[in-house]
């Protein structure tokens, strides 16, 4: 048995949710004139991993995923959102076939062992009802074999039975940093998968959160104090329970995400965690 002194250190990787943003050009992150086709290779000079957003908007295709993979250096890793037709706009008669399409599309990353996680991001309208519980259980079963992480947005999912079932399946409960608003899933340091913890920092723009406009909702710049608070209260405790950790900044407006991610990297180096 490993003791606290001999336990292997948790391996943490930090990146941003998405990397292909025109507004990141001329901000100090992407040089002037950077084309979208060049962004991943430039991004990878700073970060070892990214969270793919486009797989939420459209079903991934293996050929496109492979081309993207070729733009990244060896060893670069990806997390990827599950497509919205499986989390937000579910057709009860077609979703199983769509799971098979998703698996096929992500195969290049899975086969190359560059897929760190598949993110099941559910909307705030996805409450803990009997219907939704049964759908989630069936969906997790269909996705079995992939590294899965579940992000709830509704507070009704705070339940020991939920956490115990995720733990039984070795599925990661995503820790979210977002505004402290009624009904939203709160920030927790619960680890349900000893292989992986997963943190998403959305920003704390309470005024703009329910605007429906992502350019307003995710317009937030974390202060140094807030990043240190997250480190002490969330990241450090979770490193004691998981072998690996993924941390993504989703406050992409005006290139705040890469700025905050780089600052968090500096803080974790200072703490001896990187």
Backbone as CSV, one residue per row, in Angstrom:
resi,resn,N_x,N_y,N_z,CA_x,CA_y,CA_z,C_x,C_y,C_z
1,UNK,0.850,-1.202,0.000,0.000,0.000,0.000,0.878,1.241,0.000
2,UNK,0.465,2.248,-0.808,1.226,3.489,-0.844,0.853,4.352,0.352
3,UNK,1.840,4.919,0.990,1.581,5.879,2.049,1.525,7.267,1.440
4,UNK,1.157,8.260,2.264,1.100,9.638,1.781,2.459,10.090,1.279
5,UNK,3.535,9.542,1.915,4.876,9.963,1.535,5.320,9.321,0.219
6,UNK,4.838,8.084,-0.061,5.311,7.383,-1.243,4.334,7.458,-2.418
7,UNK,3.178,8.049,-2.200,2.172,8.136,-3.245,2.737,8.884,-4.459
8,UNK,2.472,8.335,-5.661,2.919,8.988,-6.887,2.236,10.337,-7.031
9,UNK,2.964,11.419,-7.337,2.348,12.737,-7.469,1.291,12.751,-8.567
10,UNK,0.244,13.521,-8.340,-0.808,13.683,-9.332,-0.264,14.447,-10.536
11,UNK,-0.541,13.952,-11.738,-0.098,14.605,-12.974,-1.210,15.533,-13.457
12,UNK,-0.943,16.822,-13.455,-1.950,17.831,-13.804,-1.630,18.421,-15.168
13,UNK,-2.658,18.559,-15.997,-2.520,19.240,-17.277,-3.548,20.372,-17.350
14,UNK,-3.086,21.513,-17.824,-3.915,22.719,-17.866,-4.022,23.218,-19.296
15,UNK,-5.222,23.618,-19.680,-5.436,24.175,-21.014,-6.693,25.020,-21.044
16,UNK,-7.220,25.237,-22.230,-8.415,26.053,-22.390,-9.490,25.265,-23.132
17,UNK,-10.711,25.714,-22.953,-11.834,25.096,-23.641,-11.927,25.707,-25.037
18,UNK,-11.423,24.974,-26.016,-11.298,25.510,-27.361,-10.004,26.279,-27.517
19,UNK,-9.568,26.397,-28.742,-8.321,27.126,-29.023,-8.428,27.991,-30.279
20,UNK,-9.468,27.770,-31.073,-9.602,28.461,-32.359,-10.557,29.644,-32.224
21,UNK,-10.029,30.755,-31.761,-10.825,31.958,-31.554,-10.154,33.135,-32.272
22,UNK,-10.881,33.755,-33.170,-10.332,34.895,-33.905,-9.953,36.031,-32.960
23,UNK,-10.706,36.167,-31.848,-10.430,37.274,-30.926,-9.149,37.073,-30.127
24,UNK,-8.518,35.894,-30.242,-7.242,35.676,-29.558,-6.056,36.173,-30.391
25,UNK,-6.316,36.568,-31.619,-5.261,37.133,-32.463,-5.055,38.587,-32.057
26,UNK,-3.800,39.003,-32.015,-3.439,40.374,-31.632,-3.723,40.666,-30.159
27,UNK,-3.739,39.638,-29.324,-3.946,39.854,-27.890,-2.717,39.478,-27.070
28,UNK,-1.659,39.067,-27.762,-0.480,38.594,-27.061,-0.409,37.085,-27.003
29,UNK,-1.472,36.407,-27.451,-1.413,34.942,-27.483,-1.138,34.450,-28.891
30,UNK,-1.995,34.776,-29.850,-1.727,34.462,-31.249,-1.157,35.691,-31.940
31,UNK,-0.075,35.532,-32.675,0.547,36.669,-33.362,-0.383,37.256,-34.429
32,UNK,-0.170,38.508,-34.794,-0.959,39.121,-35.862,-0.905,38.279,-37.139
33,UNK,-2.050,38.123,-37.781,-2.115,37.395,-39.038,-2.235,35.891,-38.899
34,UNK,-2.343,35.375,-37.660,-2.460,33.924,-37.471,-3.734,33.407,-38.118
35,UNK,-3.610,32.357,-38.924,-4.773,31.725,-39.542,-5.291,30.608,-38.633
36,UNK,-6.557,30.274,-38.787,-7.155,29.249,-37.932,-6.432,27.918,-38.057
37,UNK,-5.926,27.617,-39.247,-5.217,26.356,-39.463,-3.882,26.295,-38.722
38,UNK,-3.378,27.441,-38.288,-2.100,27.497,-37.577,-2.262,27.509,-36.066
39,UNK,-3.497,27.683,-35.602,-3.702,27.959,-34.180,-3.324,26.802,-33.274
40,UNK,-3.663,25.580,-33.642,-3.384,24.460,-32.751,-1.885,24.271,-32.533
41,UNK,-1.101,24.369,-33.595,0.344,24.180,-33.440,0.950,25.286,-32.574
42,UNK,0.419,26.506,-32.682,0.906,27.600,-31.835,0.438,27.403,-30.397
43,UNK,-0.821,27.053,-30.246,-1.387,26.803,-28.914,-0.566,25.747,-28.166
44,UNK,-0.177,24.698,-28.877,0.530,23.573,-28.261,1.928,23.935,-27.776
45,UNK,2.433,25.093,-28.159,3.727,25.542,-27.634,3.609,25.963,-26.175
46,UNK,2.380,26.298,-25.745,2.145,26.770,-24.384,1.447,25.742,-23.516
47,UNK,0.473,25.029,-24.093,-0.351,24.109,-23.315,-0.241,22.684,-23.853
48,UNK,-0.321,21.676,-22.960,-0.176,20.278,-23.383,-1.487,19.609,-23.753
49,UNK,-2.611,20.333,-23.595,-3.926,19.726,-23.791,-4.938,20.807,-24.124
50,UNK,-5.985,20.418,-24.847,-7.109,21.325,-25.084,-8.402,20.547,-24.956
51,UNK,-9.469,21.281,-24.700,-10.803,20.702,-24.643,-11.539,21.117,-25.914
52,UNK,-11.928,20.140,-26.713,-12.556,20.423,-27.999,-14.009,20.833,-27.818
53,UNK,-14.334,22.022,-28.340,-15.699,22.534,-28.282,-16.529,22.129,-29.484
54,UNK,-15.901,22.051,-30.652,-16.676,21.869,-31.874,-17.391,20.530,-31.910
55,UNK,-16.918,19.569,-31.110,-17.582,18.269,-31.081,-18.930,18.330,-30.364
56,UNK,-19.222,19.441,-29.696,-20.552,19.647,-29.119,-21.520,20.137,-30.183
57,UNK,-21.033,20.982,-31.058,-21.888,21.570,-32.091,-22.166,20.607,-33.241
58,UNK,-21.223,19.741,-33.546,-21.388,18.831,-34.678,-20.738,17.485,-34.386
59,UNK,-21.291,16.457,-34.972,-20.763,15.119,-34.780,-19.360,15.031,-35.389
60,UNK,-18.380,14.569,-34.629,-17.017,14.493,-35.172,-16.907,13.444,-36.267
61,UNK,-16.060,13.739,-37.238,-15.768,12.806,-38.322,-14.298,12.401,-38.228
62,UNK,-14.048,11.125,-38.382,-12.704,10.592,-38.156,-11.652,11.277,-39.005
63,UNK,-11.963,11.566,-40.265,-10.967,12.187,-41.149,-10.584,13.568,-40.646
64,UNK,-11.574,14.351,-40.207,-11.298,15.700,-39.707,-10.530,15.636,-38.383
65,UNK,-10.893,14.703,-37.525,-10.192,14.549,-36.250,-8.739,14.152,-36.484
66,UNK,-8.510,13.290,-37.445,-7.140,12.874,-37.743,-6.319,14.037,-38.291
67,UNK,-6.912,14.847,-39.164,-6.185,16.020,-39.690,-5.819,16.968,-38.558
68,UNK,-6.754,17.200,-37.645,-6.477,18.057,-36.502,-5.363,17.462,-35.645
69,UNK,-5.430,16.160,-35.418,-4.414,15.498,-34.597,-3.025,15.679,-35.193
70,UNK,-2.943,15.670,-36.513,-1.655,15.808,-37.185,-1.039,17.190,-36.990
71,UNK,-1.861,18.183,-36.643,-1.340,19.533,-36.412,-0.745,19.696,-35.011
72,UNK,-0.968,18.702,-34.158,-0.460,18.782,-32.784,0.812,17.953,-32.659
73,UNK,1.684,18.318,-31.742,2.920,17.551,-31.552,2.627,16.205,-30.901
74,UNK,3.535,15.245,-31.027,3.359,13.953,-30.356,3.206,14.155,-28.848
75,UNK,2.299,13.424,-28.271,2.091,13.532,-26.832,1.066,14.559,-26.427
76,UNK,0.659,15.424,-27.344,-0.382,16.394,-27.038,-1.682,15.641,-26.797
77,UNK,-2.485,16.131,-25.840,-3.705,15.424,-25.458,-4.952,16.269,-25.729
78,UNK,-6.076,15.567,-25.793,-7.360,16.213,-26.056,-8.412,15.674,-25.085
79,UNK,-9.278,16.569,-24.641,-10.576,16.189,-24.096,-11.587,16.661,-25.138
80,UNK,-12.751,16.056,-25.166,-13.737,16.415,-26.191,-15.136,16.368,-25.624
81,UNK,-15.924,17.391,-25.939,-17.320,17.398,-25.512,-18.126,16.379,-26.315
82,UNK,-19.077,15.764,-25.635,-20.036,14.920,-26.322,-20.990,15.818,-27.108
83,UNK,-21.430,15.365,-28.263,-22.267,16.175,-29.145,-23.609,16.514,-28.488
84,UNK,-24.114,17.700,-28.764,-25.307,18.225,-28.089,-26.558,17.383,-28.308
85,UNK,-26.587,16.607,-29.409,-27.743,15.744,-29.637,-27.784,14.569,-28.662
86,UNK,-26.760,14.450,-27.827,-26.731,13.407,-26.805,-26.857,13.971,-25.398
87,UNK,-26.820,15.306,-25.272,-26.917,15.922,-23.944,-28.001,16.996,-23.851
88,UNK,-28.242,17.704,-24.930,-29.174,18.832,-24.903,-30.415,18.630,-25.781
89,UNK,-30.250,17.970,-26.895,-31.331,17.843,-27.883,-31.511,16.366,-28.237
90,UNK,-31.856,15.578,-27.251,-31.836,14.125,-27.381,-33.091,13.608,-28.100
91,UNK,-32.889,12.825,-29.134,-33.967,12.115,-29.818,-34.012,10.697,-29.257
92,UNK,-35.083,10.319,-28.569,-35.115,9.009,-27.917,-35.003,7.833,-28.877
93,UNK,-35.233,8.075,-30.159,-35.192,6.989,-31.130,-33.843,6.907,-31.870
94,UNK,-33.011,7.923,-31.741,-31.794,7.967,-32.540,-30.504,8.052,-31.730
95,UNK,-30.601,8.284,-30.435,-29.387,8.609,-29.693,-28.373,7.463,-29.656
96,UNK,-28.828,6.226,-29.623,-27.868,5.117,-29.588,-27.038,5.060,-30.876
97,UNK,-27.682,5.305,-31.993,-26.939,5.360,-33.248,-25.957,6.510,-33.268
98,UNK,-26.323,7.619,-32.634,-25.435,8.768,-32.574,-24.225,8.502,-31.685
99,UNK,-24.396,7.692,-30.642,-23.249,7.287,-29.827,-22.244,6.528,-30.685
100,UNK,-22.744,5.642,-31.530,-21.855,4.878,-32.413,-21.128,5.806,-33.375
101,UNK,-21.824,6.821,-33.899,-21.180,7.795,-34.789,-20.089,8.565,-34.042
102,UNK,-20.388,8.949,-32.812,-19.403,9.694,-32.024,-18.155,8.838,-31.784
103,UNK,-18.354,7.590,-31.415,-17.225,6.694,-31.201,-16.367,6.581,-32.462
104,UNK,-17.019,6.421,-33.599,-16.281,6.310,-34.858,-15.495,7.586,-35.141
105,UNK,-16.121,8.728,-34.905,-15.460,10.002,-35.179,-14.251,10.252,-34.301
106,UNK,-14.317,9.821,-33.043,-13.225,10.059,-32.099,-12.170,8.965,-32.114
107,UNK,-12.374,7.947,-32.952,-11.461,6.794,-32.978,-9.994,7.173,-33.183
108,UNK,-9.653,8.153,-34.061,-8.230,8.472,-34.228,-7.547,8.900,-32.928
109,UNK,-8.240,9.672,-32.110,-7.649,10.098,-30.838,-7.608,8.946,-29.842
110,UNK,-8.661,8.157,-29.794,-8.690,7.032,-28.867,-7.612,6.012,-29.208
111,UNK,-7.473,5.715,-30.486,-6.488,4.720,-30.906,-5.060,5.203,-30.695
112,UNK,-4.851,6.513,-30.809,-3.522,7.083,-30.589,-3.245,7.356,-29.110
113,UNK,-4.210,7.034,-28.263,-4.112,7.278,-26.819,-3.875,8.755,-26.510
114,UNK,-4.527,9.592,-27.276,-4.446,11.038,-27.038,-5.769,11.612,-26.549
115,UNK,-6.724,10.744,-26.248,-8.020,11.186,-25.744,-8.042,11.011,-24.227
116,UNK,-7.941,12.130,-23.515,-7.886,12.072,-22.055,-9.259,11.951,-21.425
117,UNK,-10.280,12.514,-22.076,-11.625,12.462,-21.502,-12.660,12.844,-22.545
118,UNK,-13.851,12.280,-22.381,-15.039,12.714,-23.113,-15.935,13.414,-22.107
119,UNK,-16.258,14.661,-22.372,-17.024,15.482,-21.446,-18.513,15.435,-21.781
120,UNK,-19.309,14.949,-20.846,-20.762,14.965,-20.969,-21.258,16.189,-20.214
121,UNK,-21.467,17.275,-20.929,-21.889,18.534,-20.314,-23.401,18.676,-20.468
122,UNK,-24.112,18.598,-19.345,-25.566,18.685,-19.377,-26.034,20.098,-19.037
123,UNK,-27.150,20.521,-19.597,-27.653,21.874,-19.354,-28.290,22.006,-17.975
124,UNK,-28.523,23.230,-17.547,-29.146,23.469,-16.242,-30.578,22.945,-16.198
125,UNK,-31.180,22.723,-17.362,-32.543,22.172,-17.413,-32.563,20.661,-17.177
126,UNK,-31.393,20.029,-17.185,-31.297,18.579,-16.986,-31.305,18.301,-15.487
127,UNK,-32.508,18.171,-14.931,-32.668,17.952,-13.499,-32.623,16.464,-13.181
128,UNK,-32.521,16.158,-11.918,-32.448,14.754,-11.481,-33.858,14.179,-11.351
129,UNK,-34.445,13.874,-12.485,-35.745,13.210,-12.531,-35.533,11.731,-12.844
130,UNK,-36.578,10.952,-12.681,-36.476,9.525,-12.987,-36.117,9.311,-14.455
131,UNK,-36.753,10.056,-15.332,-36.481,9.936,-16.768,-35.025,10.260,-17.077
132,UNK,-34.524,11.351,-16.515,-33.141,11.752,-16.792,-32.130,10.801,-16.154
133,UNK,-32.462,10.261,-14.990,-31.557,9.299,-14.353,-31.420,8.043,-15.205
134,UNK,-32.519,7.579,-15.735,-32.475,6.384,-16.567,-31.742,6.649,-17.878
135,UNK,-31.965,7.848,-18.439,-31.245,8.161,-19.679,-29.741,8.246,-19.426
136,UNK,-29.346,8.910,-18.363,-27.924,9.044,-18.063,-27.293,7.673,-17.858
137,UNK,-27.949,6.799,-17.136,-27.398,5.460,-16.906,-27.228,4.710,-18.226
138,UNK,-28.222,4.822,-19.105,-28.144,4.136,-20.403,-27.042,4.740,-21.266
139,UNK,-26.924,6.059,-21.237,-25.898,6.740,-22.033,-24.503,6.348,-21.564
140,UNK,-24.300,6.323,-20.266,-22.996,5.921,-19.733,-22.669,4.490,-20.126
141,UNK,-23.689,3.646,-20.160,-23.463,2.274,-20.580,-23.036,2.175,-22.031
142,UNK,-23.683,2.944,-22.910,-23.344,2.936,-24.334,-21.944,3.492,-24.592
143,UNK,-21.503,4.410,-23.725,-20.189,5.039,-23.887,-19.092,4.296,-23.126
144,UNK,-19.438,3.194,-22.529,-18.488,2.440,-21.720,-17.214,2.119,-22.502
145,UNK,-16.097,2.254,-21.812,-14.802,2.010,-22.445,-14.070,3.286,-22.792
146,UNK,-14.799,4.393,-22.892,-14.179,5.697,-23.105,-13.941,6.365,-21.747
147,UNK,-12.945,7.222,-21.644,-12.718,7.948,-20.382,-13.765,9.049,-20.234
148,UNK,-14.690,8.898,-19.312,-15.861,9.777,-19.239,-15.791,10.724,-18.049
149,UNK,-16.291,11.942,-18.273,-16.419,12.951,-17.225,-17.774,13.620,-17.385
150,UNK,-18.509,13.760,-16.295,-19.870,14.296,-16.337,-19.919,15.637,-15.633
151,UNK,-20.455,16.639,-16.349,-20.650,17.968,-15.766,-22.138,18.240,-15.636
152,UNK,-22.589,18.371,-14.391,-23.968,18.760,-14.119,-24.044,20.270,-13.931
153,UNK,-25.128,20.848,-14.372,-25.351,22.274,-14.146,-26.490,22.519,-13.150
154,UNK,-27.253,21.468,-12.815,-28.377,21.647,-11.897,-28.060,21.022,-10.540
155,UNK,-28.381,21.749,-9.485,-28.007,21.340,-8.130,-28.717,20.076,-7.658
156,UNK,-29.775,19.648,-8.342,-30.496,18.456,-7.900,-29.637,17.194,-7.969
157,UNK,-28.526,17.245,-8.714,-27.654,16.070,-8.847,-26.692,15.916,-7.664
158,UNK,-26.762,16.824,-6.717,-25.930,16.673,-5.516,-26.576,15.604,-4.640
159,UNK,-26.078,14.401,-4.740,-26.654,13.293,-3.984,-25.594,12.207,-3.824
160,UNK,-25.510,11.657,-2.650,-24.520,10.602,-2.400,-24.718,9.421,-3.345
161,UNK,-25.966,9.110,-3.688,-26.232,7.982,-4.589,-25.656,8.251,-5.979
162,UNK,-25.728,9.502,-6.429,-25.154,9.876,-7.727,-23.640,9.712,-7.686
163,UNK,-23.026,10.248,-6.651,-21.575,10.175,-6.530,-21.113,8.722,-6.408
164,UNK,-21.864,7.907,-5.659,-21.492,6.511,-5.478,-21.574,5.740,-6.799
165,UNK,-22.582,6.053,-7.617,-22.715,5.361,-8.894,-21.604,5.763,-9.856
166,UNK,-21.257,7.040,-9.877,-20.129,7.476,-10.707,-18.842,6.790,-10.235
167,UNK,-18.685,6.687,-8.928,-17.495,6.029,-8.386,-17.464,4.550,-8.787
168,UNK,-18.619,3.888,-8.724,-18.686,2.476,-9.098,-18.270,2.268,-10.551
169,UNK,-18.660,3.218,-11.412,-18.349,3.120,-12.837,-16.985,3.723,-13.188
170,UNK,-16.303,4.313,-12.197,-15.024,5.009,-12.403,-15.184,6.120,-13.452
171,UNK,-16.206,6.920,-13.237,-16.492,8.071,-14.095,-16.259,9.340,-13.283
172,UNK,-15.630,10.318,-13.898,-15.236,11.541,-13.204,-16.396,12.518,-13.087
173,UNK,-16.620,13.008,-11.878,-17.536,14.128,-11.663,-16.756,15.412,-11.891
174,UNK,-17.218,16.239,-12.818,-16.520,17.481,-13.136,-16.778,18.523,-12.054
175,UNK,-15.726,19.157,-11.602,-15.829,20.280,-10.677,-15.955,21.561,-11.479
176,UNK,-16.986,22.352,-11.196,-17.243,23.574,-11.964,-17.029,24.803,-11.087
177,UNK,-16.343,25.789,-11.651,-16.250,27.094,-11.000,-17.075,28.047,-11.843
178,UNK,-18.160,28.528,-11.280,-19.109,29.375,-11.987,-19.788,30.277,-10.964
179,UNK,-20.650,31.179,-11.380,-21.291,32.069,-10.406,-22.095,31.305,-9.357
180,UNK,-22.139,31.837,-8.179,-22.911,31.245,-7.085,-24.358,31.712,-7.184
181,UNK,-25.126,31.038,-8.036,-26.510,31.406,-8.279,-27.435,30.273,-7.860
182,UNK,-28.655,30.593,-7.433,-29.594,29.552,-7.004,-29.834,28.516,-8.099
183,UNK,-29.784,27.248,-7.714,-30.078,26.167,-8.638,-28.902,25.626,-9.407
184,UNK,-27.796,26.387,-9.482,-26.629,25.905,-10.207,-25.858,24.883,-9.364
185,UNK,-25.243,23.938,-10.037,-24.418,22.953,-9.354,-23.225,23.672,-8.738
186,UNK,-22.981,23.510,-7.463,-21.902,24.267,-6.801,-20.529,23.677,-7.055
187,UNK,-19.537,24.417,-6.677,-18.157,23.957,-6.792,-17.867,22.959,-5.677
188,UNK,-17.490,21.743,-6.054,-17.206,20.688,-5.086,-15.818,20.110,-5.345
189,UNK,-15.226,19.543,-4.297,-13.936,18.869,-4.479,-14.103,17.358,-4.380
190,UNK,-15.272,16.864,-4.782,-15.568,15.431,-4.739,-14.849,14.717,-5.879
191,UNK,-14.105,13.670,-5.556,-13.415,12.860,-6.565,-14.106,11.508,-6.643
192,UNK,-14.686,11.189,-7.797,-15.385,9.919,-7.975,-14.575,8.914,-8.788
193,UNK,-13.479,9.370,-9.365,-12.633,8.501,-10.176,-11.183,8.683,-9.748
194,UNK,-10.580,7.672,-9.141,-9.195,7.819,-8.677,-8.194,8.014,-9.805
195,UNK,-8.622,7.755,-11.045,-7.722,7.952,-12.179,-7.671,9.409,-12.630
196,UNK,-8.742,10.178,-12.358,-8.830,11.497,-12.988,-9.765,12.440,-12.242
197,UNK,-9.288,13.657,-11.984,-10.206,14.742,-11.635,-10.237,15.739,-12.790
198,UNK,-11.310,16.515,-12.850,-11.548,17.379,-14.016,-12.178,18.668,-13.500
199,UNK,-11.520,19.796,-13.737,-12.009,21.097,-13.274,-12.254,22.000,-14.477
200,UNK,-13.410,22.654,-14.515,-13.718,23.631,-15.567,-14.011,24.966,-14.904
201,UNK,-13.282,25.982,-15.316,-13.460,27.324,-14.762,-14.178,28.183,-15.800
202,UNK,-15.446,28.474,-15.517,-16.290,29.208,-16.453,-16.257,30.721,-16.231
203,UNK,-15.701,31.151,-15.116,-15.788,32.560,-14.748,-16.942,32.771,-13.786
204,UNK,-16.963,33.935,-13.151,-17.965,34.212,-12.114,-18.807,35.428,-12.459
205,UNK,-19.159,35.527,-13.733,-19.947,36.663,-14.208,-21.421,36.412,-13.907
206,UNK,-21.808,36.668,-12.648,-23.185,36.392,-12.223,-24.199,37.219,-13.006
207,UNK,-23.870,38.450,-13.295,-24.805,39.338,-14.000,-25.088,38.845,-15.412
208,UNK,-24.069,38.291,-16.079,-24.254,37.888,-17.467,-24.505,36.404,-17.675
209,UNK,-24.545,35.616,-16.578,-24.591,34.162,-16.713,-25.822,33.683,-17.463
210,UNK,-26.976,34.251,-17.167,-28.220,33.791,-17.791,-28.613,34.644,-18.992
211,UNK,-27.653,35.348,-19.560,-27.939,36.250,-20.681,-28.260,35.495,-21.974
212,UNK,-27.743,34.258,-22.087,-27.907,33.519,-23.334,-26.876,33.891,-24.378
213,UNK,-26.019,34.849,-24.049,-24.967,35.318,-24.955,-23.620,34.894,-24.381
214,UNK,-22.945,33.962,-25.060,-21.690,33.445,-24.524,-20.622,34.521,-24.412
215,UNK,-20.672,35.519,-25.281,-19.686,36.586,-25.213,-19.849,37.417,-23.944
216,UNK,-21.032,37.372,-23.360,-21.281,38.049,-22.089,-21.101,37.070,-20.931
217,UNK,-21.665,35.885,-21.081,-21.652,34.886,-20.015,-20.237,34.528,-19.574
218,UNK,-19.328,34.354,-20.543,-17.979,33.897,-20.219,-16.944,35.021,-20.274
219,UNK,-17.418,36.240,-20.180,-16.519,37.397,-20.145,-16.099,37.628,-18.700
220,UNK,-14.955,37.053,-18.342,-14.509,37.141,-16.947,-13.006,36.943,-16.888
221,UNK,-12.372,37.716,-16.031,-10.929,37.637,-15.849,-10.655,37.297,-14.384
222,UNK,-10.132,36.094,-14.139,-9.860,35.676,-12.757,-8.727,36.503,-12.164
223,UNK,-8.919,36.914,-10.927,-7.849,37.616,-10.217,-6.849,36.609,-9.685
224,UNK,-5.674,37.108,-9.325,-4.651,36.237,-8.754,-5.158,35.593,-7.473
225,UNK,-5.894,36.360,-6.689,-6.437,35.821,-5.444,-7.430,34.706,-5.677
226,UNK,-8.257,34.842,-6.712,-9.233,33.799,-7.023,-8.551,32.523,-7.502
227,UNK,-7.505,32.680,-8.283,-6.777,31.499,-8.747,-6.083,30.794,-7.583
228,UNK,-5.556,31.557,-6.664,-4.922,30.944,-5.490,-5.963,30.274,-4.595
229,UNK,-7.136,30.864,-4.503,-8.217,30.254,-3.725,-8.618,28.908,-4.338
230,UNK,-8.766,28.868,-5.664,-9.095,27.610,-6.340,-8.012,26.565,-6.109
231,UNK,-6.774,27.011,-6.115,-5.658,26.096,-5.889,-5.724,25.477,-4.504
232,UNK,-5.942,26.297,-3.497,-5.928,25.822,-2.111,-7.172,25.013,-1.758
233,UNK,-8.338,25.453,-2.236,-9.589,24.837,-1.800,-10.071,23.703,-2.694
234,UNK,-9.619,23.672,-3.937,-10.117,22.674,-4.872,-8.990,21.787,-5.407
235,UNK,-8.009,22.402,-6.038,-7.011,21.616,-6.763,-6.155,20.779,-5.830
236,UNK,-5.592,21.393,-4.809,-4.716,20.646,-3.900,-5.458,19.489,-3.225
237,UNK,-6.664,19.697,-2.673,-7.369,18.544,-2.084,-7.636,17.421,-3.082
238,UNK,-7.936,17.769,-4.335,-8.249,16.737,-5.318,-7.004,15.965,-5.751
239,UNK,-5.844,16.592,-5.696,-4.613,15.879,-6.064,-4.321,14.730,-5.093
240,UNK,-4.897,14.791,-3.914,-4.658,13.746,-2.917,-5.480,12.490,-3.194
241,UNK,-6.464,12.602,-4.108,-7.383,11.486,-4.345,-7.367,10.951,-5.763
242,UNK,-6.630,11.600,-6.674,-6.623,11.179,-8.074,-5.203,11.171,-8.623
243,UNK,-4.963,10.278,-9.559,-3.633,10.170,-10.149,-3.360,11.187,-11.236
244,UNK,-4.425,11.712,-11.864,-4.293,12.693,-12.932,-5.351,13.765,-12.765
245,UNK,-5.049,14.949,-13.297,-6.016,16.030,-13.227,-6.011,16.864,-14.500
246,UNK,-7.200,17.269,-14.945,-7.358,18.165,-16.086,-8.028,19.439,-15.609
247,UNK,-7.493,20.566,-16.040,-8.055,21.862,-15.665,-8.192,22.704,-16.925
248,UNK,-9.413,23.164,-17.210,-9.672,23.958,-18.413,-10.357,25.270,-18.060
249,UNK,-9.896,26.329,-18.692,-10.524,27.634,-18.559,-11.462,27.845,-19.741
250,UNK,-12.711,28.198,-19.428,-13.732,28.400,-20.447,-14.085,29.879,-20.632
251,UNK,-13.399,30.761,-19.925,-13.654,32.201,-20.045,-12.861,32.753,-21.230
252,UNK,-13.320,32.360,-22.421,-12.505,32.561,-23.629,-12.553,33.973,-24.196
253,UNK,-13.507,34.789,-23.749,-13.666,36.118,-24.325,-12.399,36.960,-24.093
254,UNK,-11.968,37.636,-25.126,-10.810,38.545,-25.050,-9.544,37.851,-24.543
255,UNK,-9.423,36.558,-24.862,-8.219,35.778,-24.522,-7.936,35.759,-23.031
256,UNK,-8.984,35.817,-22.220,-8.794,35.720,-20.778,-8.423,34.301,-20.354
257,UNK,-8.944,33.303,-21.088,-8.665,31.908,-20.736,-7.175,31.577,-20.794
258,UNK,-6.482,31.820,-21.904,-5.050,31.489,-21.905,-4.241,32.320,-20.914
259,UNK,-4.649,33.562,-20.714,-3.959,34.404,-19.725,-4.090,33.798,-18.326
260,UNK,-5.319,33.444,-17.940,-5.533,32.865,-16.612,-4.903,31.493,-16.483
261,UNK,-4.931,30.697,-17.561,-4.330,29.358,-17.527,-2.827,29.443,-17.301
262,UNK,-2.180,30.385,-17.976,-0.733,30.541,-17.791,-0.413,30.988,-16.372
263,UNK,-1.268,31.839,-15.812,-1.032,32.281,-14.442,-1.211,31.127,-13.462
264,UNK,-2.228,30.275,-13.689,-2.426,29.138,-12.802,-1.245,28.176,-12.889
265,UNK,-0.704,27.987,-14.076,0.479,27.148,-14.222,1.609,27.678,-13.342
266,UNK,1.812,28.984,-13.364,2.863,29.586,-12.528,2.610,29.324,-11.050
267,UNK,1.352,29.449,-10.622,1.011,29.220,-9.213,1.267,27.763,-8.823
268,UNK,0.890,26.822,-9.698,1.078,25.407,-9.374,2.564,25.032,-9.377
269,UNK,3.344,25.671,-10.244,4.795,25.455,-10.198,5.345,25.957,-8.872
270,UNK,4.884,27.118,-8.468,5.299,27.702,-7.181,4.968,26.770,-6.018
271,UNK,3.829,26.070,-6.131,3.392,25.166,-5.063,4.031,23.773,-5.178
272,UNK,4.823,23.562,-6.215,5.449,22.264,-6.400,4.523,21.204,-6.969
273,UNK,3.444,21.631,-7.627,2.469,20.687,-8.170,2.686,20.421,-9.649
274,UNK,3.549,21.189,-10.292,3.873,20.980,-11.710,5.400,20.919,-11.864
